[in-house]
Amino acid sequence: MKISNDFEKIAKKSKRRTLIKTVVLTSLVVMFSLGLGIKVLREVTNHNANRIKDSYLLMSEVAYPNISHQNWYFNPTSLFTGQFESNRSKNIDGIEIPYESMEGRYSLIYSDRVDMNDWTYLSSDRRSVYTQQNKYKVPIFYNINHQSTEHSAKVTQDVDSLAQMKNQAVEVAVTFDKPYTYEEIKERLPDNLLLNWLWIGTSSKFDTSYLSPQDQLGLAASDSGLLSNYDFKTFSSNLKKAVSQKYLDVNFGDDLVLKDDAKTFLKENKTFQTAKFSGIILTGKAENFAQLKGKTWIYATNIGQSVAILPYHRLTK
């Protein structure tokens, strides 16, 4: 009958519409779920990327002798992987020179906070330390409590040879014979040398020549070479934060745990006036370092990077 045929057609159309609606709805649900899933996974990846950034920026405030960063950025290599990168430099008496860039990898499942470009090695004559990648010379701080062995870095007095470096500005790590306050340090420094950075030293007997810059703790002076009470308080606060966030849970065998040095410094150096430091980074004209020869308060001096002084350079000191 015609009526029966009409009902059959209507039923088929209804089923077809229902099927289409089901397919469309299912597709929308799948697409929404997929988009939501990707968004969640991207947020996890971003979280891991920001972990590198946060740790690096904080550690830049409590470590890295005379090393500054000009910028930082994320460089995605895929939807769920990438690199955190930072371009860095050093200040040699007002002359800005390049240093190793920072690179840290991140992904959906990990966050590599190790600054691999900052790894260093001791030269065969055991008098110098260089970065692995571009062979930049890194100034050495010495631990006066370390018992020297055949594998230790040789204690150098590099200021004795600086007279040969005519028309150059140099970076020198000065290790003291004992810790001194900032005022005591200022009294001993020539006016024509720039104080760039202060090292807190170590309470261990570890050979600190094996520490890469990211594991050397201290604080930067201002561009003019001065340090204030505010600078010291900010450094102490950042050092406490680095300890609490476990950025300093770095063990060098049984000889040194980095957080122990930080805790010891914070406990024994509560005020700017009484805080003592074990070494400094100085920069300036090579010939100006002759004033440091034979000083009894100096345990060792070791040259870092240097740069030829050109007519367009304007030195701070």
Disulfide bonds with the S-S distance in Angstrom:
none
